[in-house]
Amino acid sequence: MGWLIDPYEQTIFVYLPNQQPQVFEETDQILAVPAFATELQLILGMVFGWLLG
């Protein structure tokens, strides 16, 4: 699993094995996380708040 974070467009692309990338663009979307971290809920707006704040 990998994330590609675009700070200019405030978009996160999530890459999972053998799947098409998922695109997260809305500030209230809950991001996909690895299987070992399923209890972790990261919201796109929170991530950009930390990165750009």
PDB file of N, CA, C, O and CB in Angstrom:
ATOM      1  N   MET A   1       0.842  -1.165   0.000  1.00  0.00           N
ATOM      2  CA  MET A   1       0.000   0.000   0.000  1.00  0.00           C
ATOM      3  C   MET A   1       0.892   1.233   0.000  1.00  0.00           C
ATOM      4  O   MET A   1       1.925   1.269   0.668  1.00  0.00           O
ATOM      5  CB  MET A   1      -0.960  -0.005   1.211  1.00  0.00           C
ATOM      6  N   GLY A   2       0.482   2.233  -0.751  1.00  0.00           N
ATOM      7  CA  GLY A   2       1.223   3.480  -0.776  1.00  0.00           C
ATOM      8  C   GLY A   2       0.300   4.660  -0.990  1.00  0.00           C
ATOM      9  O   GLY A   2      -0.766   4.545  -1.595  1.00  0.00           O
ATOM     10  N   TRP A   3       0.731   5.779  -0.486  1.00  0.00           N
ATOM     11  CA  TRP A   3       0.000   7.038  -0.683  1.00  0.00           C
ATOM     12  C   TRP A   3       0.857   7.964  -1.529  1.00  0.00           C
ATOM     13  O   TRP A   3       2.070   8.052  -1.338  1.00  0.00           O
ATOM     14  CB  TRP A   3      -0.364   7.710   0.686  1.00  0.00           C
ATOM     15  N   LEU A   4       0.227   8.644  -2.450  1.00  0.00           N
ATOM     16  CA  LEU A   4       0.865   9.732  -3.179  1.00  0.00           C
ATOM     17  C   LEU A   4       0.101  10.986  -2.788  1.00  0.00           C
ATOM     18  O   LEU A   4      -1.083  11.123  -3.097  1.00  0.00           O
ATOM     19  CB  LEU A   4       0.859   9.493  -4.755  1.00  0.00           C
ATOM     20  N   ILE A   5       0.780  11.897  -2.111  1.00  0.00           N
ATOM     21  CA  ILE A   5       0.131  13.102  -1.582  1.00  0.00           C
ATOM     22  C   ILE A   5       0.473  14.284  -2.468  1.00  0.00           C
ATOM     23  O   ILE A   5       1.645  14.595  -2.680  1.00  0.00           O
ATOM     24  CB  ILE A   5       0.564  13.377  -0.115  1.00  0.00           C
ATOM     25  N   ASP A   6      -0.562  14.945  -2.988  1.00  0.00           N
ATOM     26  CA  ASP A   6      -0.388  16.139  -3.808  1.00  0.00           C
ATOM     27  C   ASP A   6      -0.823  17.348  -2.979  1.00  0.00           C
ATOM     28  O   ASP A   6      -2.019  17.618  -2.875  1.00  0.00           O
ATOM     29  CB  ASP A   6      -1.210  16.040  -5.148  1.00  0.00           C
ATOM     30  N   PRO A   7       0.120  18.079  -2.390  1.00  0.00           N
ATOM     31  CA  PRO A   7      -0.250  19.194  -1.518  1.00  0.00           C
ATOM     32  C   PRO A   7      -0.876  20.369  -2.260  1.00  0.00           C
ATOM     33  O   PRO A   7      -1.642  21.133  -1.673  1.00  0.00           O
ATOM     34  CB  PRO A   7       0.958  19.671  -0.776  1.00  0.00           C
ATOM     35  N   TYR A   8      -0.560  20.520  -3.544  1.00  0.00           N
ATOM     36  CA  TYR A   8      -1.105  21.657  -4.296  1.00  0.00           C
ATOM     37  C   TYR A   8      -2.576  21.456  -4.610  1.00  0.00           C
ATOM     38  O   TYR A   8      -3.357  22.405  -4.543  1.00  0.00           O
ATOM     39  CB  TYR A   8      -0.323  21.867  -5.590  1.00  0.00           C
ATOM     40  N   GLU A   9      -2.964  20.242  -4.952  1.00  0.00           N
ATOM     41  CA  GLU A   9      -4.368  19.931  -5.251  1.00  0.00           C
ATOM     42  C   GLU A   9      -5.104  19.424  -4.020  1.00  0.00           C
ATOM     43  O   GLU A   9      -6.320  19.235  -4.057  1.00  0.00           O
ATOM     44  CB  GLU A   9      -4.455  18.893  -6.369  1.00  0.00           C
ATOM     45  N   GLN A  10      -4.373  19.202  -2.925  1.00  0.00           N
ATOM     46  CA  GLN A  10      -4.898  18.618  -1.687  1.00  0.00           C
ATOM     47  C   GLN A  10      -5.679  17.340  -1.991  1.00  0.00           C
ATOM     48  O   GLN A  10      -6.849  17.185  -1.641  1.00  0.00           O
ATOM     49  CB  GLN A  10      -5.798  19.633  -0.945  1.00  0.00           C
ATOM     50  N   THR A  11      -4.968  16.438  -2.660  1.00  0.00           N
ATOM     51  CA  THR A  11      -5.502  15.153  -3.080  1.00  0.00           C
ATOM     52  C   THR A  11      -4.534  14.068  -2.635  1.00  0.00           C
ATOM     53  O   THR A  11      -3.320  14.268  -2.642  1.00  0.00           O
ATOM     54  CB  THR A  11      -5.730  15.109  -4.622  1.00  0.00           C
ATOM     55  N   ILE A  12      -5.074  12.921  -2.250  1.00  0.00           N
ATOM     56  CA  ILE A  12      -4.248  11.770  -1.914  1.00  0.00           C
ATOM     57  C   ILE A  12      -4.694  10.597  -2.778  1.00  0.00           C
ATOM     58  O   ILE A  12      -5.875  10.253  -2.827  1.00  0.00           O
ATOM     59  CB  ILE A  12      -4.346  11.421  -0.393  1.00  0.00           C
ATOM     60  N   PHE A  13      -3.727   9.994  -3.454  1.00  0.00           N
ATOM     61  CA  PHE A  13      -3.965   8.786  -4.240  1.00  0.00           C
ATOM     62  C   PHE A  13      -3.492   7.611  -3.396  1.00  0.00           C
ATOM     63  O   PHE A  13      -2.370   7.619  -2.889  1.00  0.00           O
ATOM     64  CB  PHE A  13      -3.224   8.835  -5.640  1.00  0.00           C
ATOM     65  N   VAL A  14      -4.340   6.606  -3.244  1.00  0.00           N
ATOM     66  CA  VAL A  14      -3.986   5.418  -2.475  1.00  0.00           C
ATOM     67  C   VAL A  14      -3.819   4.260  -3.447  1.00  0.00           C
ATOM     68  O   VAL A  14      -4.722   3.945  -4.223  1.00  0.00           O
ATOM     69  CB  VAL A  14      -5.068   5.093  -1.390  1.00  0.00           C
ATOM     70  N   TYR A  15      -2.649   3.633  -3.392  1.00  0.00           N
ATOM     71  CA  TYR A  15      -2.323   2.518  -4.271  1.00  0.00           C
ATOM     72  C   TYR A  15      -2.311   1.223  -3.460  1.00  0.00           C
ATOM     73  O   TYR A  15      -1.559   1.088  -2.495  1.00  0.00           O
ATOM     74  CB  TYR A  15      -0.953   2.746  -4.971  1.00  0.00           C
ATOM     75  N   LEU A  16      -3.153   0.279  -3.864  1.00  0.00           N
ATOM     76  CA  LEU A  16      -3.221  -1.042  -3.250  1.00  0.00           C
ATOM     77  C   LEU A  16      -2.817  -2.073  -4.291  1.00  0.00           C
ATOM     78  O   LEU A  16      -3.053  -1.866  -5.482  1.00  0.00           O
ATOM     79  CB  LEU A  16      -4.648  -1.339  -2.689  1.00  0.00           C
ATOM     80  N   PRO A  17      -2.210  -3.186  -3.865  1.00  0.00           N
ATOM     81  CA  PRO A  17      -1.783  -4.201  -4.830  1.00  0.00           C
ATOM     82  C   PRO A  17      -2.940  -4.715  -5.687  1.00  0.00           C
ATOM     83  O   PRO A  17      -4.029  -4.985  -5.181  1.00  0.00           O
ATOM     84  CB  PRO A  17      -1.134  -5.363  -4.103  1.00  0.00           C
ATOM     85  N   ASN A  18      -2.694  -4.842  -6.963  1.00  0.00           N
ATOM     86  CA  ASN A  18      -3.648  -5.423  -7.923  1.00  0.00           C
ATOM     87  C   ASN A  18      -4.985  -4.685  -7.992  1.00  0.00           C
ATOM     88  O   ASN A  18      -6.012  -5.291  -8.300  1.00  0.00           O
ATOM     89  CB  ASN A  18      -3.903  -6.862  -7.569  1.00  0.00           C
ATOM     90  N   GLN A  19      -4.979  -3.390  -7.709  1.00  0.00           N
ATOM     91  CA  GLN A  19      -6.200  -2.586  -7.782  1.00  0.00           C
ATOM     92  C   GLN A  19      -5.884  -1.255  -8.445  1.00  0.00           C
ATOM     93  O   GLN A  19      -4.735  -0.813  -8.484  1.00  0.00           O
ATOM     94  CB  GLN A  19      -6.812  -2.365  -6.368  1.00  0.00           C
ATOM     95  N   GLN A  20      -6.923  -0.634  -8.960  1.00  0.00           N
ATOM     96  CA  GLN A  20      -6.783   0.722  -9.478  1.00  0.00           C
ATOM     97  C   GLN A  20      -6.583   1.679  -8.301  1.00  0.00           C
ATOM     98  O   GLN A  20      -7.104   1.430  -7.213  1.00  0.00           O
ATOM     99  CB  GLN A  20      -8.032   1.131 -10.329  1.00  0.00           C
ATOM    100  N   PRO A  21      -5.843   2.761  -8.502  1.00  0.00           N
ATOM    101  CA  PRO A  21      -5.662   3.733  -7.409  1.00  0.00           C
ATOM    102  C   PRO A  21      -6.999   4.344  -6.997  1.00  0.00           C
ATOM    103  O   PRO A  21      -7.883   4.565  -7.825  1.00  0.00           O
ATOM    104  CB  PRO A  21      -4.681   4.849  -7.833  1.00  0.00           C
ATOM    105  N   GLN A  22      -7.122   4.609  -5.712  1.00  0.00           N
ATOM    106  CA  GLN A  22      -8.280   5.330  -5.190  1.00  0.00           C
ATOM    107  C   GLN A  22      -7.873   6.788  -5.039  1.00  0.00           C
ATOM    108  O   GLN A  22      -6.748   7.082  -4.635  1.00  0.00           O
ATOM    109  CB  GLN A  22      -8.779   4.725  -3.822  1.00  0.00           C
ATOM    110  N   VAL A  23      -8.782   7.702  -5.361  1.00  0.00           N
ATOM    111  CA  VAL A  23      -8.500   9.129  -5.272  1.00  0.00           C
ATOM    112  C   VAL A  23      -9.358   9.718  -4.160  1.00  0.00           C
ATOM    113  O   VAL A  23     -10.577   9.547  -4.143  1.00  0.00           O
ATOM    114  CB  VAL A  23      -8.771   9.848  -6.632  1.00  0.00           C
ATOM    115  N   PHE A  24      -8.708  10.412  -3.236  1.00  0.00           N
ATOM    116  CA  PHE A  24      -9.394  11.072  -2.135  1.00  0.00           C
ATOM    117  C   PHE A  24      -9.213  12.573  -2.313  1.00  0.00           C
ATOM    118  O   PHE A  24      -8.093  13.082  -2.293  1.00  0.00           O
ATOM    119  CB  PHE A  24      -8.851  10.591  -0.744  1.00  0.00           C
ATOM    120  N   GLU A  25     -10.340  13.280  -2.489  1.00  0.00           N
ATOM    121  CA  GLU A  25     -10.304  14.717  -2.784  1.00  0.00           C
ATOM    122  C   GLU A  25     -11.145  15.544  -1.821  1.00  0.00           C
ATOM    123  O   GLU A  25     -10.940  16.753  -1.709  1.00  0.00           O
ATOM    124  CB  GLU A  25     -10.777  14.961  -4.194  1.00  0.00           C
ATOM    125  N   GLU A  26     -12.072  14.926  -1.135  1.00  0.00           N
ATOM    126  CA  GLU A  26     -12.991  15.649  -0.249  1.00  0.00           C
ATOM    127  C   GLU A  26     -12.406  15.701   1.156  1.00  0.00           C
ATOM    128  O   GLU A  26     -11.889  14.699   1.650  1.00  0.00           O
ATOM    129  CB  GLU A  26     -14.395  14.977  -0.230  1.00  0.00           C
ATOM    130  N   THR A  27     -12.485  16.862   1.805  1.00  0.00           N
ATOM    131  CA  THR A  27     -11.852  17.041   3.112  1.00  0.00           C
ATOM    132  C   THR A  27     -12.422  16.139   4.196  1.00  0.00           C
ATOM    133  O   THR A  27     -11.758  15.907   5.207  1.00  0.00           O
ATOM    134  CB  THR A  27     -11.983  18.465   3.541  1.00  0.00           C
ATOM    135  N   ASP A  28     -13.640  15.623   4.012  1.00  0.00           N
ATOM    136  CA  ASP A  28     -14.247  14.775   5.047  1.00  0.00           C
ATOM    137  C   ASP A  28     -14.119  13.283   4.752  1.00  0.00           C
ATOM    138  O   ASP A  28     -14.696  12.468   5.472  1.00  0.00           O
ATOM    139  CB  ASP A  28     -15.707  15.128   5.205  1.00  0.00           C
ATOM    140  N   GLN A  29     -13.376  12.905   3.706  1.00  0.00           N
ATOM    141  CA  GLN A  29     -13.210  11.491   3.361  1.00  0.00           C
ATOM    142  C   GLN A  29     -12.244  10.807   4.320  1.00  0.00           C
ATOM    143  O   GLN A  29     -11.216  11.373   4.691  1.00  0.00           O
ATOM    144  CB  GLN A  29     -12.711  11.345   1.918  1.00  0.00           C
ATOM    145  N   ILE A  30     -12.587   9.578   4.718  1.00  0.00           N
ATOM    146  CA  ILE A  30     -11.716   8.765   5.548  1.00  0.00           C
ATOM    147  C   ILE A  30     -10.784   7.990   4.614  1.00  0.00           C
ATOM    148  O   ILE A  30     -11.232   7.300   3.698  1.00  0.00           O
ATOM    149  CB  ILE A  30     -12.544   7.797   6.476  1.00  0.00           C
ATOM    150  N   LEU A  31      -9.490   8.118   4.864  1.00  0.00           N
ATOM    151  CA  LEU A  31      -8.492   7.505   3.994  1.00  0.00           C
ATOM    152  C   LEU A  31      -8.355   6.014   4.247  1.00  0.00           C
ATOM    153  O   LEU A  31      -8.560   5.536   5.363  1.00  0.00           O
ATOM    154  CB  LEU A  31      -7.153   8.180   4.182  1.00  0.00           C
ATOM    155  N   ALA A  32      -8.008   5.292   3.200  1.00  0.00           N
ATOM    156  CA  ALA A  32      -7.693   3.881   3.325  1.00  0.00           C
ATOM    157  C   ALA A  32      -6.360   3.752   4.058  1.00  0.00           C
ATOM    158  O   ALA A  32      -5.429   4.519   3.812  1.00  0.00           O
ATOM    159  CB  ALA A  32      -7.641   3.187   1.927  1.00  0.00           C
ATOM    160  N   VAL A  33      -6.279   2.771   4.961  1.00  0.00           N
ATOM    161  CA  VAL A  33      -5.064   2.521   5.739  1.00  0.00           C
ATOM    162  C   VAL A  33      -4.695   1.046   5.606  1.00  0.00           C
ATOM    163  O   VAL A  33      -5.526   0.240   5.187  1.00  0.00           O
ATOM    164  CB  VAL A  33      -5.262   2.915   7.244  1.00  0.00           C
ATOM    165  N   PRO A  34      -3.460   0.680   5.955  1.00  0.00           N
ATOM    166  CA  PRO A  34      -3.070  -0.732   5.887  1.00  0.00           C
ATOM    167  C   PRO A  34      -3.911  -1.596   6.832  1.00  0.00           C
ATOM    168  O   PRO A  34      -4.490  -1.093   7.796  1.00  0.00           O
ATOM    169  CB  PRO A  34      -1.582  -0.885   6.227  1.00  0.00           C
ATOM    170  N   ALA A  35      -3.971  -2.877   6.550  1.00  0.00           N
ATOM    171  CA  ALA A  35      -4.788  -3.812   7.331  1.00  0.00           C
ATOM    172  C   ALA A  35      -4.427  -3.809   8.814  1.00  0.00           C
ATOM    173  O   ALA A  35      -5.304  -3.992   9.659  1.00  0.00           O
ATOM    174  CB  ALA A  35      -4.637  -5.216   6.777  1.00  0.00           C
ATOM    175  N   PHE A  36      -3.158  -3.605   9.141  1.00  0.00           N
ATOM    176  CA  PHE A  36      -2.760  -3.629  10.551  1.00  0.00           C
ATOM    177  C   PHE A  36      -3.202  -2.373  11.315  1.00  0.00           C
ATOM    178  O   PHE A  36      -3.091  -2.327  12.541  1.00  0.00           O
ATOM    179  CB  PHE A  36      -1.252  -3.782  10.652  1.00  0.00           C
ATOM    180  N   ALA A  37      -3.696  -1.364  10.607  1.00  0.00           N
ATOM    181  CA  ALA A  37      -4.074  -0.101  11.241  1.00  0.00           C
ATOM    182  C   ALA A  37      -5.552   0.232  11.039  1.00  0.00           C
ATOM    183  O   ALA A  37      -5.920   1.402  10.937  1.00  0.00           O
ATOM    184  CB  ALA A  37      -3.219   1.026  10.695  1.00  0.00           C
ATOM    185  N   THR A  38      -6.396  -0.799  10.984  1.00  0.00           N
ATOM    186  CA  THR A  38      -7.803  -0.565  10.664  1.00  0.00           C
ATOM    187  C   THR A  38      -8.531   0.289  11.698  1.00  0.00           C
ATOM    188  O   THR A  38      -9.551   0.900  11.378  1.00  0.00           O
ATOM    189  CB  THR A  38      -8.508  -1.878  10.526  1.00  0.00           C
ATOM    190  N   GLU A  39      -8.031   0.343  12.922  1.00  0.00           N
ATOM    191  CA  GLU A  39      -8.671   1.180  13.938  1.00  0.00           C
ATOM    192  C   GLU A  39      -8.302   2.655  13.785  1.00  0.00           C
ATOM    193  O   GLU A  39      -8.931   3.521  14.393  1.00  0.00           O
ATOM    194  CB  GLU A  39      -8.287   0.697  15.327  1.00  0.00           C
ATOM    195  N   LEU A  40      -7.309   2.933  12.993  1.00  0.00           N
ATOM    196  CA  LEU A  40      -6.874   4.308  12.739  1.00  0.00           C
ATOM    197  C   LEU A  40      -7.778   4.933  11.686  1.00  0.00           C
ATOM    198  O   LEU A  40      -7.929   4.387  10.593  1.00  0.00           O
ATOM    199  CB  LEU A  40      -5.388   4.351  12.282  1.00  0.00           C
ATOM    200  N   GLN A  41      -8.372   6.059  12.005  1.00  0.00           N
ATOM    201  CA  GLN A  41      -9.187   6.770  11.024  1.00  0.00           C
ATOM    202  C   GLN A  41      -8.545   8.120  10.739  1.00  0.00           C
ATOM    203  O   GLN A  41      -8.540   9.019  11.579  1.00  0.00           O
ATOM    204  CB  GLN A  41     -10.649   6.947  11.527  1.00  0.00           C
ATOM    205  N   LEU A  42      -8.014   8.233   9.552  1.00  0.00           N
ATOM    206  CA  LEU A  42      -7.427   9.499   9.108  1.00  0.00           C
ATOM    207  C   LEU A  42      -8.365  10.142   8.107  1.00  0.00           C
ATOM    208  O   LEU A  42      -8.825   9.500   7.164  1.00  0.00           O
ATOM    209  CB  LEU A  42      -6.014   9.285   8.486  1.00  0.00           C
ATOM    210  N   ILE A  43      -8.638  11.397   8.320  1.00  0.00           N
ATOM    211  CA  ILE A  43      -9.507  12.157   7.427  1.00  0.00           C
ATOM    212  C   ILE A  43      -8.622  13.065   6.584  1.00  0.00           C
ATOM    213  O   ILE A  43      -7.688  13.686   7.092  1.00  0.00           O
ATOM    214  CB  ILE A  43     -10.579  12.985   8.227  1.00  0.00           C
ATOM    215  N   LEU A  44      -8.922  13.134   5.307  1.00  0.00           N
ATOM    216  CA  LEU A  44      -8.108  13.897   4.373  1.00  0.00           C
ATOM    217  C   LEU A  44      -7.833  15.312   4.886  1.00  0.00           C
ATOM    218  O   LEU A  44      -6.692  15.771   4.830  1.00  0.00           O
ATOM    219  CB  LEU A  44      -8.792  13.958   3.016  1.00  0.00           C
ATOM    220  N   GLY A  45      -8.834  15.992   5.373  1.00  0.00           N
ATOM    221  CA  GLY A  45      -8.650  17.358   5.885  1.00  0.00           C
ATOM    222  C   GLY A  45      -7.683  17.414   7.048  1.00  0.00           C
ATOM    223  O   GLY A  45      -6.923  18.376   7.170  1.00  0.00           O
ATOM    224  N   MET A  46      -7.692  16.398   7.914  1.00  0.00           N
ATOM    225  CA  MET A  46      -6.755  16.339   9.038  1.00  0.00           C
ATOM    226  C   MET A  46      -5.320  16.215   8.536  1.00  0.00           C
ATOM    227  O   MET A  46      -4.425  16.905   9.024  1.00  0.00           O
ATOM    228  CB  MET A  46      -7.097  15.158   9.964  1.00  0.00           C
ATOM    229  N   VAL A  47      -5.109  15.351   7.579  1.00  0.00           N
ATOM    230  CA  VAL A  47      -3.766  15.130   7.051  1.00  0.00           C
ATOM    231  C   VAL A  47      -3.194  16.425   6.475  1.00  0.00           C
ATOM    232  O   VAL A  47      -2.046  16.772   6.749  1.00  0.00           O
ATOM    233  CB  VAL A  47      -3.785  14.029   5.976  1.00  0.00           C
ATOM    234  N   PHE A  48      -3.981  17.129   5.688  1.00  0.00           N
ATOM    235  CA  PHE A  48      -3.483  18.375   5.106  1.00  0.00           C
ATOM    236  C   PHE A  48      -3.370  19.477   6.149  1.00  0.00           C
ATOM    237  O   PHE A  48      -2.544  20.378   6.004  1.00  0.00           O
ATOM    238  CB  PHE A  48      -4.393  18.829   3.972  1.00  0.00           C
ATOM    239  N   GLY A  49      -4.178  19.423   7.190  1.00  0.00           N
ATOM    240  CA  GLY A  49      -4.023  20.366   8.291  1.00  0.00           C
ATOM    241  C   GLY A  49      -2.676  20.197   8.966  1.00  0.00           C
ATOM    242  O   GLY A  49      -2.024  21.183   9.311  1.00  0.00           O
ATOM    243  N   TRP A  50      -2.246  18.937   9.160  1.00  0.00           N
ATOM    244  CA  TRP A  50      -0.928  18.667   9.755  1.00  0.00           C
ATOM    245  C   TRP A  50       0.194  19.076   8.821  1.00  0.00           C
ATOM    246  O   TRP A  50       1.177  19.679   9.252  1.00  0.00           O
ATOM    247  CB  TRP A  50      -0.792  17.184  10.107  1.00  0.00           C
ATOM    248  N   LEU A  51       0.053  18.751   7.538  1.00  0.00           N
ATOM    249  CA  LEU A  51       1.133  19.003   6.591  1.00  0.00           C
ATOM    250  C   LEU A  51       1.290  20.471   6.235  1.00  0.00           C
ATOM    251  O   LEU A  51       2.410  20.960   6.083  1.00  0.00           O
ATOM    252  CB  LEU A  51       0.903  18.216   5.344  1.00  0.00           C
ATOM    253  N   LEU A  52       0.191  21.166   6.105  1.00  0.00           N
ATOM    254  CA  LEU A  52       0.249  22.546   5.624  1.00  0.00           C
ATOM    255  C   LEU A  52       0.026  23.570   6.730  1.00  0.00           C
ATOM    256  O   LEU A  52       0.109  24.775   6.494  1.00  0.00           O
ATOM    257  CB  LEU A  52      -0.773  22.751   4.539  1.00  0.00           C
ATOM    258  N   GLY A  53      -0.256  23.091   7.929  1.00  0.00           N
ATOM    259  CA  GLY A  53      -0.575  23.981   9.062  1.00  0.00           C
ATOM    260  C   GLY A  53       0.544  24.691   9.648  1.00  0.00           C
ATOM    261  O   GLY A  53       0.363  25.453  10.597  1.00  0.00           O
TER     262      GLY A  53
END
